[in-house]
Amino acid sequence: MTARDAARLTLVVFGFVVVQETLMLDLRIGGVHPDIMVLLPIVAGIIGGPSRGATIGFGTGLVSDLFLPTPFGLSALVGCLVGFAVGLATVALDRTAWWLAPAVALAGSAVYELAYGALGSVLGQPQMLHVALARIVVVVAVTNAVLAWPAMRVMSWGMTQSSTEGMPTSDIGVGAAR
Amino acid sequence: MPRRSRRPRTTLLLLVLAAVTIITLDARGGLHVVTSGVRSVASDAFTPIRSGVNAVVEPIGSFLAGSVHYGAVREQNQKLQAEIDQLKMQQAGAAQQEQALKQLSALLNLPYLGNLQTVPAEVTDFGTSDFAATVDLDVGRADGVQLNMPVVGLGGLVGLVVEVSHHTATVRLITDGQSAVGTVYGPAPGSLAVLNGTGPGKPLSADLVPSNTPLTPGEVFTTSGLPGALFPPGIPVATVTSAHTGTTANQESVSLQPKADLAHLRYVSVVLWGPST
């Protein structure tokens, strides 16, 4: 990864944090606010494959953890697992298909939130399963499915110089925007 | 070929190990000072950005929130419309500001705090995570706020400061699943009980209440203030909403409602108090 790539990726993550910490925190649906930081490992997995999905999921998870009251490192753990799983699951699919990003964002976000609650509970935070988990899963999954295309476009710009395990990121980004 | 397929798994394994190490070190305290410091720096650095962006995008956020809550907004609108006629009859002026002033004045004279010093604060956010019951305040270390200081509202105890940066603080509400408050109830000197949070918006539950203890709805549990306790004595915490003992239970099952209106917090007071003071 070149310095230019790193700068672009940093800018993308920073943009997501700004949107999450301002617009998304003000927007509550059924008492739950959307979480677009969850989208980062998912779209990185689709665009970059399992290895890059896991790495970016870990990094963006650590950034998320800076702003959350939950255990530090938990978002990084779930992020790298989800990024890897998404990359692995989509590497054999047609990643330029228009439906792929929303569908994977829907499923990936649901898995992310369930894993977040379950792993948090296993790691000494049992109360994390005593929240409105079903509502959190639905709200986060649906909003992320809606936002998947713009997120793919932005992330493919952030990862544009990186080679992928499958095909050029530019093709996936353009495909997603069709 | 096998080497190529192993590489992503090796990467994942290393990242998982790194994440688990960070979580473990943070939980055991070894890394907590570092992570807490980094969180504090991030919060300090992000506060002006958040304020600036909020000033620009708040109208958009309000519009989105309004469109999502269209039904509730419409119903609320009708109620407000009905109130407008009444309000017109009243003295014109900044009623909202007057109410805020009343709340702040009341917070400065909470009878149960005695001579304890407090810092008034405004609630800026109702939690950044859906997995924890927290609120963010607009005061921080610069105002004298420190970790583990109690926070009270108009009705009673609100929670405990769990993160603090230069100008902001995060409070874990007493309804959070990780919250446990030592309390007393009943005739003086009172019996001890621990009130546990069961999740955002849910009632509190009580531990250590012996079976068949006569509790009536409305009975108030206050902080115990035992040596080493996280809260000073005498702060109202919650009132009993229901209590019953199962046939084979050795403890009474007690459900309690927080005294402070945690769902509509606007102003609170941070009590400048620690277990050692």
Chai-1 contact restraints between the chains, C-beta under 6 A:
chainA,res_idxA,chainB,res_idxB,connection_type,confidence,min_distance_angstrom,max_distance_angstrom,comment,restraint_id
A,V18,B,V53,contact,1.0,0.0,6.0,A-B,restraint_1
A,E21,B,R50,contact,1.0,0.0,6.0,A-B,restraint_2
A,T22,B,R50,contact,1.0,0.0,6.0,A-B,restraint_3
A,T22,B,V53,contact,1.0,0.0,6.0,A-B,restraint_4
A,T22,B,N54,contact,1.0,0.0,6.0,A-B,restraint_5
A,T22,B,V57,contact,1.0,0.0,6.0,A-B,restraint_6
A,L23,B,V57,contact,1.0,0.0,6.0,A-B,restraint_7
A,L23,B,G61,contact,1.0,0.0,6.0,A-B,restraint_8
A,L25,B,D125,contact,1.0,0.0,6.0,A-B,restraint_9
A,D26,B,G61,contact,1.0,0.0,6.0,A-B,restraint_10
A,L27,B,L64,contact,1.0,0.0,6.0,A-B,restraint_11
A,L27,B,A65,contact,1.0,0.0,6.0,A-B,restraint_12
A,I29,B,V68,contact,1.0,0.0,6.0,A-B,restraint_13
A,V32,B,D130,contact,1.0,0.0,6.0,A-B,restraint_14
A,P50,B,P8,contact,1.0,0.0,6.0,A-B,restraint_15
A,S51,B,P8,contact,1.0,0.0,6.0,A-B,restraint_16
A,S51,B,T11,contact,1.0,0.0,6.0,A-B,restraint_17
A,A54,B,T11,contact,1.0,0.0,6.0,A-B,restraint_18
A,A54,B,L12,contact,1.0,0.0,6.0,A-B,restraint_19
A,A54,B,L15,contact,1.0,0.0,6.0,A-B,restraint_20
A,F58,B,L15,contact,1.0,0.0,6.0,A-B,restraint_21
A,L66,B,R39,contact,1.0,0.0,6.0,A-B,restraint_22
A,L66,B,A42,contact,1.0,0.0,6.0,A-B,restraint_23
A,F67,B,T128,contact,1.0,0.0,6.0,A-B,restraint_24
A,L68,B,T128,contact,1.0,0.0,6.0,A-B,restraint_25
A,L68,B,S129,contact,1.0,0.0,6.0,A-B,restraint_26
A,P69,B,S129,contact,1.0,0.0,6.0,A-B,restraint_27
A,P69,B,A132,contact,1.0,0.0,6.0,A-B,restraint_28
A,P69,B,T134,contact,1.0,0.0,6.0,A-B,restraint_29
A,P69,B,T170,contact,1.0,0.0,6.0,A-B,restraint_30
A,T70,B,S129,contact,1.0,0.0,6.0,A-B,restraint_31
A,T70,B,F131,contact,1.0,0.0,6.0,A-B,restraint_32
A,T70,B,A132,contact,1.0,0.0,6.0,A-B,restraint_33
A,P71,B,I23,contact,1.0,0.0,6.0,A-B,restraint_34
A,F72,B,D26,contact,1.0,0.0,6.0,A-B,restraint_35
A,F72,B,T35,contact,1.0,0.0,6.0,A-B,restraint_36
A,G73,B,A19,contact,1.0,0.0,6.0,A-B,restraint_37
A,G73,B,I22,contact,1.0,0.0,6.0,A-B,restraint_38
A,G73,B,I23,contact,1.0,0.0,6.0,A-B,restraint_39
A,A76,B,A19,contact,1.0,0.0,6.0,A-B,restraint_40
A,L77,B,A19,contact,1.0,0.0,6.0,A-B,restraint_41
A,C80,B,L15,contact,1.0,0.0,6.0,A-B,restraint_42
A,F84,B,L12,contact,1.0,0.0,6.0,A-B,restraint_43
A,L123,B,I23,contact,1.0,0.0,6.0,A-B,restraint_44
A,Q127,B,G177,contact,1.0,0.0,6.0,A-B,restraint_45
A,Q127,B,Q178,contact,1.0,0.0,6.0,A-B,restraint_46
A,M128,B,F131,contact,1.0,0.0,6.0,A-B,restraint_47
A,H130,B,G177,contact,1.0,0.0,6.0,A-B,restraint_48
A,H130,B,T198,contact,1.0,0.0,6.0,A-B,restraint_49
A,H130,B,G199,contact,1.0,0.0,6.0,A-B,restraint_50
A,V131,B,F131,contact,1.0,0.0,6.0,A-B,restraint_51
A,V131,B,G199,contact,1.0,0.0,6.0,A-B,restraint_52
A,I136,B,D130,contact,1.0,0.0,6.0,A-B,restraint_53
